[in-house]
Amino acid sequence: MKTIKKALPIIFGVFLLFGCSANQTNLEKVKGDNLTFSEYFNTYDGLKERKNSNFYKPLALDEVQLSSLPDEMKKVIHSVDLDSLPFQVKEEKVYFVTSTNEEGKEISQVQVSFLGKNDYGNTDEFFIISVTESDRNPLEGHVISDEMDLVGNKLIKGHLTEDLPIYQQVRTTNGALLYRYYYYDEVDKKIAIVGTAADECYAYYNGYIYHIGYLIDHEKNDEEMQEKMLQLAREYILGNSY
């Protein structure tokens, strides 16, 4: 009896440590190719230089809150009004990646993907939000041109809040900086990097770097649509503070 009494607190402690939800979705580590970052804003945030990367099998959006994702990342993951997107969403996935920065500090990154697919199952339109932890605002103290990016496409500086900017890169030439996003390769069971051309938004808010890419049908992508996509980006970024 004495042995049983001593064991009970240990068993109870283990139960608390691992959580009491039998429905929790644990993260599954998988192989990964590389990391995503903004081609233009990497000069300021240095996200290209991360090391010791760990990649995890993507989750469905409705699995996130019951998963073992860190709470600080769960709070920046939410859906959007799918009717507000200019394409039919066929897939919603959440990716999770950890790495260390140049100072050796571990940082977490999530990617929330809303994908449109053609009749062959290939992604032809998307709205993708990447959120990376950062204890500093990489834009602070820098004067950034709001006229064009490195290859001559339009760069617009807008307002995220009264004090914080949001930048929008709009493709206005035949060239574009490379936009990277995570995609799960079902055959090789690993996280791959897809590189493509896309319009992008970039901002820092409340301890996170937001890098958003979107690719939509060229005929729909007029000035009014660009303003609408910028507003969707703002709403997503500020959504966790409403």
N, C-alpha and C positions, 0 to 999 in steps of 0.2 A: 504493500500500500504506500509506503514511503517513496518508493521508486516512481510510482504512478503520479503522486502529488508533485514530485520534482519535475516530471516530464511535461505536465500540463502547461505551465507558463511558456515552456520552449515551443510547444506545438502551437499555442495561441499566438506567440510572437511571429512564428513562421507564417501563419495564416494571415496576419496583418501585413507582413512584409510583401507577400505576393498578391495581396488584394483578395477581396471576397467575391468578386464577380466571376462566375464560371464562364460567362460569355465574352470575356475580354479577348480581343484579337492581338496576339503577340506579333512583334515584328520579326520578319524572316530575312536574315542577311543573305545577300546575293552578290555576285561579281558586278563590277562596274568599270566602264571604260575611262571616263574622264569627268570633269566638273563643268558646270555651266557658269557663265558670267557675261556681263555686258562688254561687248567689244569696245564701245566708246567710253564708258564710265569706269572701266577697269583701271584706268590711269589714276582714278581717285580712290576707289575702294580696295584695290589689290586682290580681288577675289580669285584671280587667276593663279595666285601664288599659294593656295592652300595645299596642305599635305595630309598624309595619314587618313585617307578617305575611307568611309564605310558606307555601303549602299544597301538599301532595304527594298524588298519586293513591294511594289505599289499597292495601296489600299483603295477600295471603292470609297467615294466621298462619305457615304452613309455608315462606313465602318470606323471613321476617325475617332469619334467620341468614346467608343468602347475599346479602342486600341491602347497599346502601351506607349504611344507617342508621348513625348514630354508635354506637360500642361502648357508650358510657355509657347509651344508651337501649335498646339490645338487651338489656342485662342485666336490665331491669325488664319485659320482655315475655315472657310465657310462657302456656301454656294452663292450663285448669282441668279438673278431672274433670267431663266433660260429664254424666255420670250423676248428679252431685250437684246439678245445676240442675233446678228444678221445671218445665222445659219442654224441648221438643226443639229443639236448636240447628240452624238452617238456614243460618246464615252466620257466619263468623269473619273479621273484618277488622281490620287495624292501620292507623291514621291517624297521620301525622306532620306537625307544624306547628312552625315557628320564628317567633319574634317578639323584640322588645326590650322590656325593662321600663322603668320611669320613669328609671332611671339610665343607660339606653342599653346595658345588657348583654344580649347575645343569650341567649335561653333556649329550650330544646326541650321539646316536649310530644308525648306519644303517647297514642292512645286505642285500647284493645283492646276490640272489640265482639263479643259473643256474642248473636246475634239469633234469636228465634223468630218464625215468620211464619204468617199464617193462609192459608186456601185461595185468597185473592186475591193473595198475595204481599206483603201489607202487614205491617210489624212490629207485633206485638201483645204481645210479651214480650221482655225483654232483661236482660242483665247486662253493664254497660259500665264499664270501668276507665279513668280518665284519670290520667296520670302527668306531672307538670310539674316541671322542674328548679327548685330553690330553694336558695340558699346560706344561708337562715335559716329557722328554724321559726316560721311566722306565728302559731302558737298560744302560743308562749312568752311569759310575762309577762301573759297575759290570763286573767281569771276569766270563764268562759263558763257561762251558765245551762244546767243539764242537765234542764230541765223542759219548755220548749217553744220552737219557733222563732218567726219573725216573724208567722206567721199562725195560731199556736195549735196547730200539730201537735207531737207528742211529740218531744223531743230528749233522747237518752240518751247519757251520757258513760260509755264503757267503757274497758277497758285493752287497748292494743295490745301494749305491753311493760310491764315493771314501772314504767318512768319516763315512758312516752309514752301519751297518750290516743287513743282513736278515738271519733268521734261518729257517732251513727246518728239520722237523721231519719225518723220513721215517720208516715205520713199517718193522722191520727185525726180529721180534720174533713173537711168537704166542699170545702175550699180547699187550695191547695198552692202553694209557691214554684215558679217555673219551673225545670225541669231541662232543660239544653241538652246536645245531643250532636251530633257530626259525622256526616254521611251523604253518600255520593257520589251526585250527580245524574248518572245515565248520559246523559240527554238533553242537558243543558247542559254536561256535562263539567266539573263544578265541585264543590267541597265546600260543602254547604249545612248550615245549622243547623236541627235539629229541636228544637222546644220542646214539652215535655209535662209531665205530673205523674208523679212517681216517688218511691220511697223512696230515701234516700241515705246514704252513709257518707263520712266525711272524716277524714283523718289526715296527719301528717307523719312521714316515716321516712327516715333515711339519705340526706338531700340531695334528697328528692322530696316533692312534695305529691300525695297520692292522693285523688281524688274519684270515688266509685263510685255509680252509679245502677242501680236494678233495678226492673223492672216485671213483676209476675207475676199470674196469675189471682187475682181477688179472693177466691174461695172457698177458695183454698189459703193465702192470706196471713194466717195466724193467728199467735199469739205464738210458737209453736214454729218456724214458718217464718222469722219475723223473726230469731230467735236463730241459725238455720241460715245465713241470708244474711249475718249479721254475722260468723259464723265463716268463711265463704267469703271475705269481704273481708279478714279478718285473715290467712288462709292465703295469699291472693294477695300482699298487701303484704310479708309476711315471707318469701315463697318464695324470693326471690333471695339470702337470707342462709343458707339451709339447706345 
